[in-house]
Amino acid sequence: MPKLRHRLLATCFLFALIPLGARAGGINLRILVAEGPALSVDLPSSFSMFSGSGQPLADGTAGGWEVSRTPGGTLSLSGQGSGQSTLLLIPQAGVFQVQGRSYRGDLILRVSEGAAQAIDVVPMSEYLDSVVPAEMPSEWPMAALEAQAIVARTYAIRHLHPAGAYDLCATTDCQLYPGLGNETSRTDRAVAATAGEIVAWQGRPADTFFSSNDGGYTASSQEVWGHSLPYLTSRPDPFSAGPVWSVSVPLAQVADLARADGISVGILQSVTVLRSSSSGRPTALLFLGSQGQSELSGPAADRFVRQLSGKSSRANLAVTGNTLTIRGEGNGHGVGMSQWGAKQMAAQGYSADQILGFYFPGAELGKYQVAGSPPGAAKQVAGGP
């Protein structure tokens, strides 16, 4: 089993471009943790308040507000206009609450279209301390947790967006970030043991996608999203077999969903897999109805199966009467690392390097570097078992 090759990235990432809430030492991420017409914000300690341009505005004591957007496009704090569209709050204790959930770091409040946003500015390590146990059970083998930490760190680095209002969201649309309260000593150790490590491709952070279970065969990025990456390929995965599942969907519901994809064949009579990829996922679906037939191909075919409540697209379709039955294996899109596969590999004695080497073949294990900091020493190339 090949390990990822080790290499120090030569690229200096310009984290200094992140404008607000950046404390000295390390990297700060900006996570959108809440957005809505009105947000409850509580600060359990004294704090300092700054404008969006960094001008000091006031110091305050512990307390809370309902934060909303005024008709004029500025922030309202419990009905009192601030005159500012963006505020930075730095709590002395380094902890705050938004919508009843606790977070570490500093807090940016800003207005967006018709709403207020709360953005947590948090160091990378503390972000990962929350993300890793949210994405993978903390009792799983340490090598799997370390692989998850590296994948999550790479994803965060890859999605830094200095020109935007924030870098990441706190939901499964990005990575789960529930804030304080779910950290464990085991996942904290996994984050610390892999400090700074990321998966790299040609000197840049890789696209480190992951899913729960690939059903015994990884999917390529081409078949799922329509763009090919050399390290996100389709290959058998003996470490991630199952689970087997089935769902049944009324044909009328299938027809409604198909119309959203431009498929209109009258009264829908059948849906069949016309072509499949090497991983067993559909690359073309054939819809037959009372007014003819139509084909849905490419990534849209893969997406369609998952939109029908299929746990994955590694599936077969069959119509009985007025019902479409989908039978498949796996859970999730299947691209990149299978979390259950990582667990099984770790249980068999494989290291985090080897797990990542299997799921991102040809990629490297690098270390990111903060702009302006001295380069570190490159790691030795690691061989396989």
C-alpha positions as CSV (number, residue, x, y, z in Angstrom):
1,M,0.0,0.0,0.0
2,P,1.7,3.2,-1.1
3,K,2.0,6.1,1.3
4,L,1.7,9.7,0.2
5,R,5.1,11.1,-0.8
6,H,6.2,13.8,1.6
7,R,7.2,17.2,0.4
8,L,7.2,20.7,1.8
9,L,5.1,23.0,-0.3
10,A,7.1,25.8,-1.9
11,T,4.0,28.0,-2.2
12,C,3.6,30.7,0.4
13,F,-0.1,31.2,1.0
14,L,-1.1,34.8,1.7
15,F,-3.1,34.3,4.8
16,A,-2.3,37.9,5.8
17,L,-4.9,39.0,3.4
18,I,-7.7,38.0,5.8
19,P,-8.6,41.4,7.1
20,L,-10.5,41.0,10.4
21,G,-10.0,39.3,13.6
22,A,-6.5,37.9,12.8
23,R,-4.6,37.3,15.9
24,A,-0.8,36.7,15.9
25,G,0.4,33.2,15.3
26,G,-1.0,30.7,12.8
27,I,-3.9,30.9,10.5
28,N,-7.4,32.3,11.3
29,L,-10.4,31.0,9.4
30,R,-13.7,32.9,9.0
31,I,-16.6,30.6,9.4
32,L,-20.2,31.7,8.7
33,V,-22.0,30.2,11.7
34,A,-25.4,31.8,11.4
35,E,-27.4,34.0,9.1
36,G,-31.0,35.3,9.4
37,P,-33.3,38.3,9.9
38,A,-32.4,38.4,13.6
39,L,-29.6,36.6,15.5
40,S,-29.1,36.3,19.2
41,V,-25.6,37.1,20.3
42,D,-24.2,36.7,23.8
43,L,-20.8,37.7,25.1
44,P,-20.0,36.1,28.5
45,S,-17.0,38.4,29.1
46,S,-16.0,42.0,28.5
47,F,-15.1,42.8,24.9
48,S,-13.7,45.3,22.5
49,M,-15.6,46.5,19.4
50,F,-14.1,47.6,16.1
51,S,-15.5,48.9,12.8
52,G,-15.0,46.9,9.6
53,S,-12.0,49.1,8.8
54,G,-10.4,48.2,12.2
55,Q,-11.2,51.5,13.9
56,P,-11.8,51.1,17.7
57,L,-15.4,51.9,18.6
58,A,-16.1,50.9,22.2
59,D,-15.3,48.5,25.0
60,G,-18.2,46.7,26.6
61,T,-19.1,44.3,29.5
62,A,-20.7,40.9,29.3
63,G,-24.2,41.0,27.7
64,G,-26.2,40.1,24.7
65,W,-28.2,41.6,21.8
66,E,-30.6,40.7,19.1
67,V,-28.7,41.6,15.9
68,S,-30.6,42.5,12.8
69,R,-30.3,44.6,9.6
70,T,-31.7,48.1,9.5
71,P,-33.6,49.4,6.4
72,G,-30.6,51.6,5.8
73,G,-28.3,48.5,5.5
74,T,-26.5,48.8,8.8
75,L,-26.4,46.6,11.9
76,S,-29.0,47.0,14.7
77,L,-28.1,45.8,18.2
78,S,-31.3,45.2,20.1
79,G,-33.0,48.0,18.2
80,Q,-30.2,50.5,18.5
81,G,-28.5,51.4,15.2
82,S,-24.8,51.0,15.1
83,G,-24.2,53.0,12.0
84,Q,-21.9,50.2,10.8
85,S,-22.4,47.5,8.2
86,T,-19.6,45.4,9.8
87,L,-18.5,45.0,13.4
88,L,-15.6,43.0,14.9
89,L,-16.0,41.9,18.5
90,I,-13.0,40.6,20.4
91,P,-14.2,39.0,23.7
92,Q,-11.6,39.0,26.5
93,A,-12.4,35.3,27.3
94,G,-12.2,34.3,23.6
95,V,-15.7,32.7,23.7
96,F,-19.1,33.9,22.5
97,Q,-22.5,32.5,21.7
98,V,-24.7,32.8,18.6
99,Q,-28.2,31.4,18.5
100,G,-27.4,29.6,21.8
101,R,-24.4,27.8,20.4
102,S,-20.9,28.5,21.8
103,Y,-17.8,29.3,19.8
104,R,-14.2,30.2,20.3
105,G,-12.4,33.1,18.7
106,D,-13.5,36.5,17.6
107,L,-16.9,37.5,16.1
108,I,-17.6,39.4,13.0
109,L,-21.2,40.8,12.6
110,R,-22.1,42.0,9.1
111,V,-25.2,42.7,7.0
112,S,-26.0,40.8,3.9
113,E,-29.0,41.1,1.6
114,G,-32.0,41.2,4.0
115,A,-30.2,39.5,6.8
116,A,-27.5,39.6,9.4
117,Q,-24.5,37.3,9.5
118,A,-22.4,36.0,12.3
119,I,-18.9,34.9,11.4
120,D,-16.5,33.1,13.7
121,V,-12.8,34.0,13.3
122,V,-11.0,31.0,14.8
123,P,-7.5,29.5,14.6
124,M,-7.1,26.5,12.3
125,S,-6.3,24.1,15.1
126,E,-9.4,25.0,17.1
127,Y,-11.6,24.9,14.0
128,L,-10.3,21.3,13.3
129,D,-10.8,20.3,17.0
130,S,-14.5,20.8,16.4
131,V,-14.7,19.6,12.8
132,V,-13.0,16.2,13.1
133,P,-15.3,14.7,15.8
134,A,-18.3,16.2,13.9
135,E,-17.3,14.4,10.7
136,M,-15.9,11.1,12.2
137,P,-16.7,9.2,15.4
138,S,-14.0,10.0,17.9
139,E,-13.8,6.3,19.1
140,W,-12.5,5.2,15.6
141,P,-8.9,4.2,15.2
142,M,-6.3,7.0,15.5
143,A,-4.9,6.6,12.0
144,A,-8.4,7.2,10.6
145,L,-8.9,10.3,12.7
146,E,-5.5,11.6,11.6
147,A,-6.4,11.0,8.0
148,Q,-9.7,12.9,8.6
149,A,-7.8,15.8,10.2
150,I,-5.4,16.1,7.2
151,V,-8.3,15.9,4.8
152,A,-10.3,18.6,6.7
153,R,-7.3,20.9,7.0
154,T,-6.6,20.6,3.3
155,Y,-10.3,21.4,2.5
156,A,-10.1,24.5,4.7
157,I,-6.8,25.7,3.1
158,R,-8.2,25.1,-0.3
159,H,-11.3,27.2,0.4
160,L,-9.6,30.3,1.9
161,H,-11.2,33.2,0.2
162,P,-9.6,36.5,1.4
163,A,-11.6,38.6,-1.0
164,G,-14.9,37.3,0.3
165,A,-16.9,37.9,3.4
166,Y,-16.0,34.5,4.9
167,D,-14.1,31.4,4.0
168,L,-16.4,28.5,5.0
169,C,-19.8,27.7,6.2
170,A,-20.5,25.6,9.3
171,T,-22.8,23.0,7.6
172,T,-22.3,19.9,5.4
173,D,-22.2,22.2,2.4
174,C,-18.7,22.8,3.6
175,Q,-17.6,20.9,6.7
176,L,-19.6,20.4,9.9
177,Y,-18.4,23.0,12.5
178,P,-20.6,22.9,15.6
179,G,-18.3,25.0,17.7
180,L,-17.6,24.3,21.3
181,G,-18.9,21.2,23.1
182,N,-18.1,18.3,20.9
183,E,-14.3,18.2,21.1
184,T,-12.7,15.0,22.4
185,S,-9.1,14.3,23.6
186,R,-8.7,11.7,20.9
187,T,-9.6,13.9,18.0
188,D,-7.6,16.8,19.6
189,R,-4.6,14.4,19.5
190,A,-5.2,13.6,15.9
191,V,-5.3,17.3,15.0
192,A,-2.1,18.0,16.9
193,A,-0.2,14.9,15.6
194,T,-0.8,16.1,12.0
195,A,-0.3,19.8,12.6
196,G,0.2,21.7,9.4
197,E,-0.1,18.7,7.1
198,I,-2.2,18.8,3.9
199,V,-2.7,16.7,0.8
200,A,-1.0,18.4,-2.1
201,W,-1.0,18.0,-5.9
202,Q,1.8,19.8,-7.9
203,G,2.6,22.1,-5.0
204,R,-1.0,23.2,-4.3
205,P,-3.6,22.0,-1.9
206,A,-5.6,19.1,-3.4
207,D,-9.4,18.8,-3.6
208,T,-9.8,16.4,-0.6
209,F,-13.4,15.2,-1.0
210,F,-14.7,12.5,1.3
211,S,-17.9,10.6,1.8
212,S,-19.2,8.1,4.3
213,N,-18.8,4.9,2.3
214,D,-18.1,4.4,-1.4
215,G,-19.8,1.0,-1.6
216,G,-16.7,-0.9,-2.6
217,Y,-15.6,1.3,-5.5
218,T,-14.5,4.9,-5.5
219,A,-16.0,7.3,-8.0
220,S,-14.0,9.6,-10.2
221,S,-14.5,13.4,-10.0
222,Q,-15.3,13.2,-13.7
223,E,-18.3,11.0,-13.4
224,V,-19.8,12.8,-10.4
225,W,-18.9,16.5,-11.1
226,G,-17.7,16.5,-14.7
227,H,-14.1,17.5,-14.2
228,S,-11.2,15.1,-14.1
229,L,-8.5,15.2,-11.5
230,P,-5.6,12.7,-11.6
231,Y,-5.8,11.8,-7.9
232,L,-9.6,11.4,-7.8
233,T,-10.1,8.3,-9.9
234,S,-12.4,5.3,-10.0
235,R,-10.9,2.2,-8.5
236,P,-12.0,-0.9,-6.5
237,D,-12.0,-0.4,-2.7
238,P,-11.9,-3.6,-0.8
239,F,-11.9,-1.7,2.5
240,S,-15.3,-0.1,2.0
241,A,-17.9,-2.7,1.1
242,G,-21.5,-1.9,1.7
243,P,-23.9,-1.0,3.1
244,V,-26.6,-2.4,0.8
245,W,-29.8,-0.5,0.7
246,S,-33.0,0.1,-1.3
247,V,-35.6,2.9,-1.6
248,S,-38.9,3.0,-3.5
249,V,-40.1,6.2,-5.1
250,P,-43.5,6.8,-6.8
251,L,-43.1,7.3,-10.6
252,A,-45.1,10.5,-10.4
253,Q,-42.4,11.9,-8.0
254,V,-39.7,10.7,-10.3
255,A,-41.4,12.5,-13.2
256,D,-41.6,15.7,-11.3
257,L,-37.9,15.6,-10.6
258,A,-37.1,14.7,-14.2
259,R,-39.0,17.7,-15.5
260,A,-36.7,19.9,-13.4
261,D,-33.8,18.5,-15.5
262,G,-35.7,19.1,-18.8
263,I,-37.0,15.6,-19.2
264,S,-40.6,15.6,-20.5
265,V,-42.0,12.3,-21.9
266,G,-45.6,12.5,-20.9
267,I,-46.8,9.8,-18.4
268,L,-43.5,8.2,-17.1
269,Q,-43.5,4.5,-17.6
270,S,-39.9,3.4,-16.9
271,V,-36.4,4.6,-16.0
272,T,-33.4,2.4,-16.8
273,V,-29.7,2.8,-16.6
274,L,-28.5,3.1,-20.2
275,R,-24.8,3.3,-19.4
276,S,-22.7,3.0,-16.3
277,S,-19.1,3.9,-15.4
278,S,-16.5,1.4,-14.3
279,S,-17.5,2.1,-10.7
280,G,-21.1,1.0,-11.3
281,R,-22.6,4.5,-11.2
282,P,-24.9,5.7,-14.0
283,T,-23.5,7.9,-16.7
284,A,-26.8,7.8,-18.7
285,L,-30.4,7.2,-17.8
286,L,-33.2,6.5,-20.2
287,F,-36.7,7.8,-19.5
288,L,-39.6,6.2,-21.4
289,G,-43.1,7.7,-21.3
290,S,-46.4,7.9,-23.2
291,Q,-45.0,10.7,-25.4
292,G,-41.6,9.2,-26.2
293,Q,-38.2,8.8,-24.6
294,S,-35.4,11.0,-23.4
295,E,-31.9,10.6,-22.0
296,L,-30.1,12.2,-19.1
297,S,-26.4,11.8,-19.2
298,G,-23.1,12.7,-17.5
299,P,-22.9,14.0,-13.9
300,A,-26.6,14.9,-14.1
301,A,-27.5,11.1,-14.2
302,D,-25.4,10.5,-11.1
303,R,-27.0,13.5,-9.3
304,F,-30.5,12.4,-10.3
305,V,-30.2,9.0,-8.5
306,R,-29.0,10.7,-5.3
307,Q,-31.8,13.3,-5.5
308,L,-34.2,10.4,-5.5
309,S,-33.1,9.7,-1.9
310,G,-30.6,7.1,-3.1
311,K,-27.9,6.9,-0.4
312,S,-25.4,6.7,-3.3
313,S,-25.5,6.5,-7.1
314,R,-23.8,3.1,-7.2
315,A,-27.1,1.5,-7.8
316,N,-29.5,-0.3,-10.1
317,L,-33.0,0.8,-11.0
318,A,-36.2,-1.2,-11.6
319,V,-39.8,-0.2,-12.2
320,T,-42.7,-2.3,-10.8
321,G,-46.1,-0.9,-11.5
322,N,-46.1,2.8,-10.5
323,T,-43.0,2.6,-8.3
324,L,-39.3,3.0,-9.1
325,T,-37.0,0.9,-6.8
326,I,-33.4,1.8,-6.4
327,R,-31.0,-0.8,-4.9
328,G,-27.5,0.2,-4.2
329,E,-24.3,0.1,-2.1
330,G,-22.5,2.8,-0.2
331,N,-23.4,6.2,1.3
332,G,-22.5,9.5,-0.3
333,H,-20.9,10.6,-3.6
334,G,-18.0,8.2,-3.3
335,V,-15.3,10.6,-4.5
336,G,-12.0,10.7,-2.6
337,M,-11.7,9.2,0.9
338,S,-14.3,6.7,2.2
339,Q,-14.6,7.3,5.9
340,W,-15.6,3.7,6.6
341,G,-12.8,2.5,4.4
342,A,-10.4,4.7,6.4
343,K,-11.7,3.0,9.5
344,Q,-11.2,-0.5,8.1
345,M,-7.7,0.3,6.9
346,A,-6.7,1.8,10.2
347,A,-8.1,-1.3,12.0
348,Q,-5.9,-3.4,9.8
349,G,-2.8,-1.5,10.8
350,Y,-2.4,1.0,8.0
351,S,-1.2,4.5,8.8
352,A,-2.8,7.8,8.0
353,D,-0.2,8.3,5.2
354,Q,-1.2,4.9,3.7
355,I,-4.9,5.6,4.0
356,L,-4.5,8.9,2.1
357,G,-2.1,7.3,-0.4
358,F,-4.8,4.8,-1.3
359,Y,-7.7,7.4,-1.7
360,F,-5.6,10.1,-3.3
361,P,-3.2,8.2,-5.5
362,G,-0.2,10.1,-6.7
363,A,-0.7,13.1,-4.4
364,E,1.8,14.2,-1.8
365,L,1.7,15.0,1.9
366,G,2.9,18.6,2.3
367,K,2.9,21.4,4.9
368,Y,1.4,24.7,4.3
369,Q,3.4,27.8,5.0
370,V,2.3,31.2,6.2
371,A,3.4,34.1,4.0
372,G,6.6,35.7,5.2
373,S,7.5,32.8,7.6
374,P,10.8,30.9,7.2
375,P,10.5,27.6,5.4
376,G,10.7,24.4,7.4
377,A,12.6,21.3,6.6
378,A,11.1,18.9,4.1
379,K,10.1,15.4,5.4
380,Q,11.7,12.3,4.2
381,V,10.0,10.4,1.4
382,A,8.0,7.5,3.0
383,G,8.0,4.1,1.5
384,G,5.1,1.6,1.4
385,P,4.7,-1.4,3.7
